[in-house]
């Protein structure tokens, strides 16, 4: 019924549903358990936000675009060290949300043998939720790699020129313009400030649920 490229495009366009489901599951668990906050979660949270901001200084508003055809790969900064650093940052942030309710040393403590059934199912749900979100990010990485390499896979000059014209036409909203390969603070702030503030707000609400319910 639907072609694979069509489904991939729709999956990419609605990729925000993945983190939304991830957060909803976390909130559901926290509301019903009200587990204490784990400050160790600030480590992956800070690392994830920093990685997103760093990558945003190169990618800018393209990180928030809905189109897959972005033309040239960026090979500097975090893109020199990692593939898809924004997705890697997202996974670190997701790990921070997960670890906020999990004591990383619980299984080496003497009282570990006294873990309640509730603590066990919460642990399994949290880890399963994180792995499911990681799988979604991996699928997005594969889809992006396929389309980012599309220009280099086209051998005929006529087809290449046609695709480049298509990219230029679809960039009328400023989403597909080829990014400059140099970091700028303004590009990082413009592309990431709203997402970083949103993540911090959700994180604060998330860890404050026990206080809000009491």
Order of alpha helices (4+ residues) and beta strands (2+ residues): alpha-alpha-alpha-alpha-alpha-alpha-alpha-alpha-alpha
